[in-house]
Amino acid sequence: MLVPFKDFGYTIKIAQYTVKQEKELLFLETYYPEFNDDILDAAFDILNVSPEIYTKLTHDEKVVLLYKFREISVDEKYAIKAKCPKCGIPIETEISISGLVKLPTKTGKIKNLGRLPNDEEDFLNNFLIDKDISLEEYEDLFEHVEDYQTTLNFIKSFNCLSCGNEVKIDLNSNKTVIDSLSECSIQSIYNFYENMIFTGKWSKSDIDSLYPFERVIFRALYDESVKKYNESVARKR
């Protein structure tokens, strides 16, 4: 199923990736251990995004689009590890990866440059469509310029459960976005192959064609079935 993605001001149709593609994404760190920008383009190649599309995107837009792939293929929630800068306690929390793009709520009078002005001179020279306005209207537009812009916010915050300090996580890193594309390891995927092929009589192609969120569901159902079977055997002894 193709999902329309419109956050860049135009539509890009993307599809959920499969377990087969998920495995390829997990291997990316092997070939790009320093997580340079080439790793993002390699991820788009795996996801069958045309170079004509991704080469036109800025770095930030590439990161947003990869998170959108994760959202529709795995989950909108992302479990991430961090360390509280105040008390040093390791933290694992679940954050939402939606809402990275804030679309303008107003149009007209101010150009949508996808950023906020550096100062009033920048605002006057580059943002205002009509400079022949009253001082009162100018001040109002300058105060609300954010309402006219498409802006990105990669910062997610939460409070440390130990000391209550606010912890901020920046999702705008190549490593973080690539790591988000799978919630498992290569080993766990091959364990799933073993269980479903030899116990469930599935084929490898059956599993490869699943979406990652489907694999998680089937894994939970399989584990529950094994648990019930073992309990049944134990009761009969």
N, C-alpha and C positions, 0 to 999 in steps of 0.2 A: 504494500500500500504506500503510495506516495503522499507525503505530508508537505503542505505548502508552508514555507518559512519566509516571512515577510518583514523581519525586523530590520533589514538593511534598506528598506524603501522600495524594494522590488522583490519579486517572488522567486525563490529557489525551491524546487521540489526535491525532497530527500526521502529515502526509504530506510526502514529499520535494517540494521546489519544482522547477519546470521552468525551462528556459532563458528562456522568456518572462517568468516572474516574476523571474528573476535580473536581466534587463535593467531591470525596473522598480526593483528594489532598488538597482541601480547609479546610478539617477537621483536617489535620495533626497537625496544630498548637495547637489544643485542647489537643492532646495526647502527644505532645513534645514541651511544652511551652518554654523550654530553648534552643530549636533548637540544641540539641547535634547531633552527627554524626548518631545516630540511625534513625533520621528523613529522612536522605538521602536514607538509605536502605529501609525504609518503603515506600518511594516514588517509588523506583524501583519495589517493590512488587506490588504496585497499577498499575504500568505501564507494568506489566507482563515481566519484565526483570529477567532472571534466576539468582539465587544466584551464580551459577557457573561462571557467567560473572561479576556481580558487586562486589563480594568479592575479585576479583583479581585486582580491580582498586584502585589506590591511591585516597585520598580525593580530590585532584585537578581534577583528571580524572572523578570522579563521578560528580563533579560540572559542568565540561564541557559537559558531556553527558546529564545532566538534562537540561542545556541551549539548547542543540540541540533538545531535545524533545519539549521544548517551541517554538523554532524557526519553527519547521515543523507543530506544532499544533495550535499555536496562531499567532505569528508574529515574524519576525526577529528584529523588533523595540520594544524597551521596555521603557515605560514611568516610570521614577524614580524620587523620591523626594530627595532633599538634601538641605543643608544650606551652604551658602558661608562662609568660615572660616574668611574672611576679613571683610565683611560688615554685616554679620549675616542675610542677606535676604534669606527667604525660596525660593527655586528654584524647579521647576518641568521641567524636560527636557526629551527628547527622545533620547536614545542611541541605538547603534547597538550592538547586542550580538554575531555577527559573528566575525570571526577572532581572537578568543581567543587562538587558537592553531596556532603557526607558524611552518610550516614543513620545514625541511632542504632543501636548494637549491643545496647543493653539497654533494657528498658521496665519501667514500674512504679517506685514509690517516689519518682521525680523526674519532674516535668512536662516535656514537650518544648516549650519555649518558642521554640525556633529560635535561641537565643543562649546565651552564657555569662553567669553572674552577675557583676554589677559588684563585689560584695564579699560577705562572709558574711551581712550583714543582708539583702541582696537575695536571696541563696540561701535563707535561712531563711524569709523572708516570702512569696516568690513561687515557689520551685522545689519545695520539699519537699511531698509529698502528706500524709505522716504526720509530724508534728513530735514525737510521743511516741516517741522512739527513744533508744538509748544514745549516749553521747558517742563511743564507738568507731565505731559505725555511722554517726553523723553525719559524723565526720571522713573515713571511707572514701567516703561518698557525695559529699561536697564535693570530694574529690580526684579522683573519677571522673565528675563531673557532665557532662563533655564526651561520655561514652559514651551519654548519654541524650538528646542534642540533635541535631537536624538543623542542620548548620552549613554555611556557604558558604566556599570558599577560592578566591579569584580570583588569588592570587599564584602565579606560575610562576617558578622560578629556574633558572639555568644558569651555568656558568663561562665567563668571557671567554677565548677561545683565545689572546689576545695576552698578557695579564698574569695570568690565572688568577683574577681578582677575581670574586666572586659577583654576578651581575646579576639583578635581580628585575623582573618585568613584571607589572603589574596589569591583568588582563583586564576589570576592571569599569569600562569607560568606553563611552559611547555610540558614539564614533568607532571604537574598536577592534572592537566587536561588529558594527557595520554594515559596516565594511571587510572583516570576515571572511566575509561572506556570498557573496563572489565572489572568485575568484583571477585574474580577468581584467579587461579594460577593455571599454567599449562598442565601441571600435574593433576589438579582437581578435575580438569576437563577430561583428561585421559582416564581418570578413575570413573568418571561418569560414563565414558565409552564402555569400559569394562563391565560395569554394573548393568547397563541397559542392553548391551549386545549379548552377554552371556546369561543374564537372568531374565531380562525383559524381551529378548528376541528381537531387538531393534537392529537396524543396519546402521553403519557409520554415516551413510548419506542421510538417513532419517534424522540423526542427531545434528549433523552439520547444517541442515536446513532450518533448524529451530532458531528463534530469536533468543538472545540471552535471557530475557525475562521469562520465556517459556521454559528454558533449561532449568532455571531456578525453581519454577513451579513443579516441574516433573521430578526434580531431585528431592524436593520436600515430600512429594507424594510417594516416591520410591522409599525414602527413609522411613516414612510412617508405616508403609506396608511391611517393611522388614521388621520394624519394631513390633507390630501386631502379630506377625508370624512367630517371632521369637517368644513373645509372651504366651502365645497359644501352645507352642511346643513345651514351654516351661510348665504350664498348668497340667499338661498331660503326663508329666513325669511323676 
